[in-house]
Amino acid sequence: MSEDIDALKTEIATLEQEFMAYIHQNGFKYSEYIEPPAGSFMEKYQKRMTELAAAVGVKPLHYY
């Protein structure tokens, strides 16, 4: 099980690097982050990060 968690954490780190490269190339647009267009990198990033966070037991942040 520890190996599975390690693999998930590695995927999270890789995804974060891809996110930073995307932001560096395209700039950060708050509107795109909050409501990403269908099929966009941002939509895929958020979906996968949510899945990975749940898989490793991290609770998502809730803003009030």
N, C-alpha and C positions, 0 to 999 in steps of 0.2 A: 504494500500500500504506500509506503514511503516513496518508492520509485515512481508511482503514479503521481503523487503530489509534486515531486521534484520535476517531472515532465511538464505538469501543468504550470508550475512556477516559471519554468524555462519558456514556455509558450507565452505566458503573460509578459515576461521581459522582452521577448522578441516582438510581440504586438505593440508594446510601449515604444520600442525603437522605431517601428514602422510608423506609429502615430507621430512621433517627434519629427521624423523625416517628412511626413506628409505636411505637417504644420510649417516646417521650415521652407518647403517648396511652395505651398499654396497660401500660407498665412492662416491665422486663426479667425474664423467667422463665428461669432457667438450664435447667430441665428441658425447656422448649419449644424452646430453642435447640439443645440436644443431641439431642433426639428430637422434632422438630416433627410435629404432627398432619398427617395427609394433607390436602392441599388448602389448608393454612394459608398465611398470608403468609410465615411464617418458612421453610416448606418451599420455596416458590417463590423466595424471596430467596436461600436457600443454593444451590439448583440453578442459578439464573441466574448468581450470582456465581462459581460453580465453572466454568461454561461460559465466562464472560467472562475469567476469570483464565487459563484454558487458551488462549483465543484470542489474548491479548496476550503470552503466554509467561511468566506468573508461576507459579512452582511453589507449590502449596498448602503450608501449614504442617503439620507433623506433630508432634504432642505425644507424648512418650514417658513 
